[in-house]
Amino acid sequence: MVKQSKLFIIMILMLAISCGVSFAKVSQEEAAKLGNEMTPVGAIKAGNADGTIPEWTGGYTGRPPGYVKGKTLVDPFKDDKVLFTITAQNYEQYKDKLSEGLIAMFKAYPETFKMNVYPTRRSANFPEYVYKAVKENAVNAEVNLNDYNSKGWTIAVPFPIPQNGVECLMNHLMAFVSPTGCFQSITKQAIMGRGGDFTLTKMSDVINRPFNVEGSQLTDIYTYFRQETLAPPRQAGRILIVNEYIDMLNSPRQAWIYNPGQRRVRRAPTVAYDGPGTASDGLRTTDDYTMFNGPPDRYDVTLLGKKEIYVPYNCYSLKDPKVSYEDILRPFHLNPDYVRFELHRVWVIEMKLKEGMRHIYKTRRYYQDEDSWAFLLAEAYDERDQLWRVSLFGTYEHYEVPNYTLAGVNAWYDLLSRRYLAFGIVSGEEDNFTFDQIYDPEEFTPSSLRRTGVR
């Protein structure tokens, strides 16, 4: 009888998995930890045993001297001193707190790559209404593990106490950008050749995430995206529009491109998965944007657990307009003197390509900050299981809009070609971010692109 009961339970579990039932919801007792021994968004509130990671006490909510609204943010931690520097000569003694990708960087560029490690600043924070929503999400949100359609959540961070890798991924995909749900950035992308020469592209990116707005509910489309190329002149005027659906597989992403040379709008089905990223010269895929975007259906997603590692964090120096391109953009990798590393706890997520599926990356690994749910480091392996690309996201706390973590400099290092791509550089100009302007969903439609062609 006992054997039959066990068999019945196993059959029920197998049926649940095959039907895509999520085990996302946690008990009221577990959810009660949020805001107590856990931060309101699910991180461990306490510091670590040796004090190298401090307790989270609310994040950075102040305004440093010299701050001016609408101007490049002043670094509130500019007086911090480097604790120590990790190099190719001493990285072995820090190996337990380094990602495989960073170790590979030391091996590939032993003469130039280094990591300056600073005191850990747990600066991430969200508005209070986000905290309230997240606590409700913990006991209500669920995601179908077959088609990745999620429901039962609002505002952001659907799964503050994740049970699997897909839920961690959803916390990244459904990130909080602003109380209006909107932002615009004008920034630059650099393609660095192995000889030290680089080419620049200037872009305007606009995102509207209506679900971020206080009191909002989920709609069919959870993200609207618009990207316009501003320079160089031969590429200027190209506009990409993307509509991202909450039911990712049953309602796939819709994308359109306006080509100023042809003055016509066309569908863009290749703007997904491993299609080439805009003006990236093949150094990143479409789904590399913000480290990962779109459905993960071509991969088996596994949560490997949580660990302490050194990650790029509070990288205000990378966004300093007074720093020249030549200062930041060095051969093989960004100038290490402008990349701040700190010790943080991260979730580690691994994605393995499914049998019969196609993508240029066979394996991908992500390191996700427990405090902000931002992806800070990533690794991509080719079909031969060789480490191909290492990516870092030099995020910083955009304290005008709490926890806006898409505002840093994202670099993709190609270990095989020894080139790299850096997105988010502002050298010579103010860091241009606008959070107050509301962008209507009608501005993210093919008809809006056609009107652009008429002007």
Order of alpha helices (4+ residues) and beta strands (2+ residues): alpha-alpha-beta-alpha-beta-alpha-beta-beta-alpha-beta-beta-beta-beta-beta-beta-beta-alpha-beta-beta-beta-beta-beta-beta-beta-beta-beta-alpha
